[in-house]
């Protein structure tokens, strides 16, 4: 005989944005009724000053959400920390301002907390939504190679509920995405989002803050569950499916990766090993230049990521770049889609945003 279903925890939904947009309105069309169904509050926070948002938009949005806040310190991390301090839910759910939660998203996201009081967090699938004929073949193949990627973004670990495994060493992959996750508020207060990471107009970064916080909470040892029923789809603009945008994303992910590992207090990859790996990548790129474009782009993505990673580590050690190609990877060459190190995947979306 099954026991009586446990009530869902009190929940606050936090959405950060910089502008009122059709994507935000489409998001709220799904979030508002789902919040009402479970009695959750909604906090919408703009990462700008109130006067940067039209007064009509402010009035309309204030009528849709419980809290309409503004954080003028640049960066999504600052906005997230302000919102977390303002809301009252035992659990805080997050989704992107341009993501679209599917039917039943919020209830499914909260269910694991009700089933097990020790659960500290829950993540769900993030599925890219393409218009028209979809992405070019090289993009589609890059996206298919890994379960989580800033491309899209995408986060899909199958159709079975299971616990996430906390990444160790220099790995930072395989954790919930900020576009679709929920955490206990007390855990978020212990581990605020770092200002050095996250989408930020001042730094040019696209993400990494969600990866860092997820790992810090997971390191405490409490279960973090993958809930396949809590899905969101994420429309992908055509401008994000160009070689230039993708390569720049991999370059930025190398920077975010170094910062995440540093903030976690973990050991970074060894520079001599990376230099050898980079030299091998360059040889393969030239040797296989006449192969099909899909493979060529994939090798370019690996090289761009590694080049930037070498440059970041050299900067930390105060050493000069080993060659002009390392320092000029993002300045004098058209970007090429980079890839991850052979031992781990790059940080999430992060890099997004």
Secondary structure as UniProt FT lines:
FT   STRAND          11..17
FT   HELIX           22..38
FT   STRAND          41..46
FT   HELIX           50..52
FT   HELIX           55..62
FT   TURN            63..64
FT   STRAND          67..70
FT   HELIX           76..86
FT   STRAND          91..95
FT   TURN            97..98
FT   STRAND          99..101
FT   TURN            103..104
FT   HELIX           105..115
FT   TURN            117..118
FT   STRAND          121..123
FT   STRAND          126..129
FT   TURN            132..133
FT   HELIX           137..144
FT   STRAND          148..149
FT   TURN            150..153
FT   STRAND          154..155
FT   STRAND          162..163
FT   TURN            169..170
FT   TURN            178..179
FT   STRAND          180..184
FT   HELIX           185..190
FT   TURN            195..196
FT   TURN            201..203
FT   HELIX           209..218
FT   TURN            219..221
FT   STRAND          224..226
FT   TURN            228..229
FT   STRAND          232..235
FT   HELIX           238..241
FT   HELIX           243..264
FT   HELIX           271..287
FT   TURN            288..290
FT   HELIX           293..317
FT   HELIX           324..327
FT   TURN            328..332
FT   TURN            342..343
FT   TURN            350..351
//
